[in-house]
Amino acid sequence: MSGLEDFKDELETCFGTSCGFCERGCPVYQNLKVKTLCMKGRNRTMLGLLQGKFEISPAVVQAAFECTLCGNCDRWCSLKNTEHTQAFREYLLKHGVEPMKEHSSLAASLRNYGNPWFQPRSARNRWTKGLNIPKATPGKADVLFFAGCTSAVTKQLTKSLIASAKLLQSAGVEFATLGQDEPCCGSTLQRIGQTEGFEKMASDNIARLESLGTKKVITPCPGCYTTLKKSAEKRGSKLKVVHVSQEIAHLVREGKLDVKRSPERMTYHDPCHLGRMGGVFDEPRTIIEAIGTLVEMPNNRYESRCCGAGAGLQSAFPKLSRELAAKRVAEAKSTGATTLVTSCPFCETQLRTVPGIRVANLMELLLESVQQGSK
């Protein structure tokens, strides 16, 4: 990843144009109306630091970390704004800023437990009980199911992993898992500015998957999807990484899953990593339209509003994070839908903190419909 100094020309370009388009979709700015918390203001802050106009202060640290890295500003600008912010965080840490205590906690858990949530490594494999999924071994792991930290070790979220596995199995897809030896993809370290640790983890992960002879990775976590995919591409790996919705949508289109359609009206929340950053929009909608009636929120696809859970905001700024979730839930309710569907464990957990609408995981909904269709 590039350092902050490498973006100086882009920062000067932003300073010279000052168009302000980034303000329109920035969830944090739209909520707080603080100029330094939209990308234009943040770019000016970075440029001022590099030019020696001022020193690092609490306000500067706030400008770097009070952001979800949702990528909406990249939608309206030709500059690499999300990369700027990640480099900004790395810059501050390298220049003596202590990591936020909430972020230090996440990093410590990753070092000690292999996940950010202080759960024992054995917790990663609990969701596979009774599913008869083989453990990946060299030469016998062509297709690997990469569960991801959050869903694997959080009891409320393991149902989505079980649903994904059962759907793949019922359609005849053969796959293996790494079990309790599955590592973190490294996304958490990258988002909180600990780039060196992330790069080592990313390299180790791709090397390990290649040593197993893995050709395709299927993951239900958008963060794992974009992180593993970009890590493989950066290292010239031929490893194919897909989100589970892409794999399952193909099975639905091929008629390999007997889906029973219902009259329920549903709306879909595009996770930032899966949609805006990963380019996966159609496949989740294909699945929803097979299950019931899809009604879109005003801000959807590339314009989808972040739920507020990303890039350490949920842990470090919980009040702001929940306010962003409340805005997204209100938008969902405005459609008249009875169910808000998403395909990200972070979004699912975050949106459920706000009452008023049923929040459902895409794979769980599909499994329910398939089971009804088989009766």
N, C-alpha and C positions, 0 to 999 in steps of 0.2 A: 504494500500500500504506500502511496505517496505521502510525504511529510507536508506539513502546513506550508513551508516555504515554496514547495513545488506548485502551489496554487496561487502564488502572489499575483501573477498576471490576470488570473480570473477574478481575484478579489478587486483588483484595480478596475477591471472592466465593469464589475457590478457597481463600484463607487462612481464610475463615470456616467453610467446610464441611469441608475436609480429609478427604474421603471415601477417597482412596487407590485408587480404581478404576483409575487410570492405571498403577499399578504392575504389574497383572496381565499386560498385553500389551506393556509396554515392553521391547524386546529388550536395550537397554543396561542397564537396571536389573536385569532378570532375570539378566543375566550378571555384573554387578559388585556388585549390592546396595548401591549408594551412593545415599543418599536425595536428594542434590542433583541426581542424574542421571535421576530420573524427573520427570514433568511437575509434580507437586505441589511437589517441592523446587525445581524450576527457577522455577515461578511465584513462590514465596516469595523466591527470590533476586532476581528482577526487582523485586518489590514493595519489598524492602529497599533496593535501589538508588534507586528513585524516591522513597522516603521519607527518603533520606539516612542510613539506619541503618548503612551501611558503604560502603566504597569499592571500586572495581574492583581485583581481585586475580587471581593466576593461577587460583585455585579458581573464581572467578566466570567467567573466560574458559572454563575447562574445562566448566563447567555449560552454557554457551551452545553450544559447538561439539562436545562429545562426544555427539552425537545424530544419528540418521539421518534425522530429519524424515519418518519413515515414516507418520505420521498415526494410529497405533494408539491413541494417547491421545485423539484426537478421537472415536474410536468409542465410548468409554465416558463421554464428557463433553459437555455442551452448550456449553462454552467453545471459543474458537478457538485451541486450544493450539499448533498448528503455526504459525499466524500469529504468536502470541506469540514463539515461538522465533526465527523469521526476523526479527522486529522487534528482538528482544534482540541478535542478531548485528549488525544495522545500528546499533543504539544504541551498542554497544561500539566499533565502528569510528569512529563519529562523535565519540566521547569519547576519542580518542587511542590506542586499542588498535591496535597494528600487526597487520595481517592475518597469519594463520599462514603461514609460509614456503611450505608446500605449496599453500595457497590463492592466495597471491601469484603463484606459478608458473602456476597454471591461468589466472588473470586476465591475466597477461602474454602467455601464448600466445594467448588469445582476441583481445587487441588486435593482436598481430603476425601471426597466422596465420588468425584466424577460427574456430579450434577450440581446445579445451583441451589438445591432445595434441602440440603442437609439430610438427605435420605441415604440409607446404606446402599451399597452397590447391589446387594441381593434384591432390593426392591424393584430394580429394573426388569426382572424376569417374572414377577408375580402375575402379570396380566396374561401370560401365555399358558397358565395352568389349564390343562384339559383340552388344549387346542391342537396338540400333536404337531407342533412346528419344529422341524429339525434345527439343530445348532449348526451354524455355518462352519464348514471345514474347507481347507484348500482343495480346489478342484470340484467342490460340490456346493458352490454358493453363487451360481450364475445370477440368480435374482435374490437380492437381500432386502428384507423389510427393516427399515431403520425407524424405530419407534419414536425416538427423541426423548430428552430428559423429562419434560414437563408432563406429558401424557403417561409415560411409563411409571413414574413414581408418585403420581397424584391419584388417589383412589377415585375421586369423582370423575376423572377423565379417562380411566382405563377402559370404560365401556366403548369409547370411540375406537380404541385399538382393537378390541375384541371384534367389534362390528366390521372393521376394515379387513381383519384377517379372515373372518367367516365369509365375507363377500368374495374375497379372492379365492378362497378354497372352494366355495360352491361353484365358481366358474372354471375350476380346474387349473388355476394358476399355482405353480409350485414355487415355493420360496423358503428361505431360511432366515434366522435372526442371529444376532451376536449374543443374545441372552443378557446375563448380568455383566458381560464384558463389553457391551456396547458403550462407546465413548460419547462424550458431548461433542456436538458439531463445532463448537467454539463461538457460536454467534454471540453469546452473552459477553464474552471477553472483548470481541470486536466492537460491540455497540458502546461499551463503557470506556473505550479508549485504551485498553490494555492490548495493544496491537502485537507486541512481541510474543506474548503468550499465545495469542490467537494464531499467529502465523505458524508457530511450532505445532500447535494442535492440528491445524488444517493439513499441514504436510504429513504429519504422522497418520492422520485419518485416511488420506488418499493412498498413501503407501500401503497401509494395512489392507484396505479394500482391494487394491490391485494384487497384493500377495495372495489373497483368497481366490483370485480369478473371477471376482465379481464383475459382471457386465452391466447390470442394471440395479439401481437402488430405488426402492419405492418408499416414500416417507409421507406420513400424514401431517407433519409439522411444516408450515410455510417457512419458518425460520431455518430449519434444517434443509429444506428444499433449496432455497436461494444460496445458503452458505456452502453446502456441499457441491452444488452445481457450479458455482463460481470458483470454488477452491479447485475442483477438477479441471475446469477450463484454464485457469491461470497456470496450472502445472502441466498442461498438455496431455492430460489423461483422457482416454477414450471412454471412461466411465459415464454411463447415461444415468442421469438423476431425474426422476419424475415425482410429482405429487400424486398421492393416492387417488385424488379426484380425476386426474388424467387417465390413470389406469382403469378405474372403475367406469368412467364415462364411456370409454371404448367398449367395455364389456356390455354396458347398457345398449349402446348403439348396435352391437353385434347380436343382440337378443339372447345373450348368455345368462341373463338374470331375469327371472319372472317377476316383474314389478306390478303391484296392484295400485292403480291410481286412485287418489282420493280427491274430494272437492275442496280441500283445505287451501286457503290463500296464504302463501308464504312470501317473505321478502328475504333477500340475500345480502349479507354484509361481506364485501370483498376485503379479506385481510391484506394489509399493506404489502407484506412480503410475497404473498401468492399472486396478487393482482398487479398493482402498480410496479412492483419491483421484479416480479416473476413472469408477468405477461399471461397468467392463467386466468381467464375470465369465462370462457364459454363452457368448459367442462363441468364446473359446479352447477351452472344453469341447466345444462343438459340433464343432469341428474334430478334437479328440483322439478323441472318440467315433466319428467317421467313420473314423479311422485304426486304432484299436485299442480296448483296454479301459481305461477311466479308473478309477483307485482314488484316493480322496481322502486327503490327509494330515489328521491331527486338527485342525490349524489351517489352515483354508482360507477362501477368499473374504474377507470383512471381517476375519476373525481371522488371516489369513495372517501369518506371521512374516517380518520383513524379512531379506534376505540379508546386510545389513551394508554394502552398497556405496554407499548414498545420502548426499547432502548434504555431501560432502567428508570423510566419516568414513574411507573407504578410503584416501585419500591422507594424511590427518593422523594417523589412529590405526589403522595396518594390522593390528596384532596383534588388537585388539578386533574389527575388521572381519572378520577371518578366523575368529575364534571364533564369531561370529554365523552365518557361512556354514556352519561345521561343525555347528552345532545344527540348521540347516535341512536339511542333507544327511542327518543322522542321522534326522530325522523322515521324510524321503522314503524312506529305506531301510526304516524300520519298516513301511511299507505293503506290502512285498513286490514293489513295482514294480521293473522292470529299467531303466526310463528316467525321468529327471526332466526334464520339459518346461517351458520358460519362453518368454516372448515379449518379453524385454527384454535389450538388449545388456549392460547393467551386471550384471544378475542372472546372465546366461549366463556372463560372464567370471568373476564372483565365485564362483559355485557350482562352477566347474571347478577352482578352486584346492584343492578338497577331494576326495581320492580316495574311491572306494567305490561310485559309481553313474555310469552314463552320463548326461551332461547334453546335452540336444538343444534346438535352436531349433525352435519350432512350425512356421514356414514351411518350413524345410528338411525336416522330417519329412513334411509334407504333399506337398511336391514329389516326394519319393522315392516316396510311395504313388501319386501321380498318374502318374508315369512308369512304375511297375510295372503300373498299371491299363491303360495305353495299349499295352502290349506284346501 
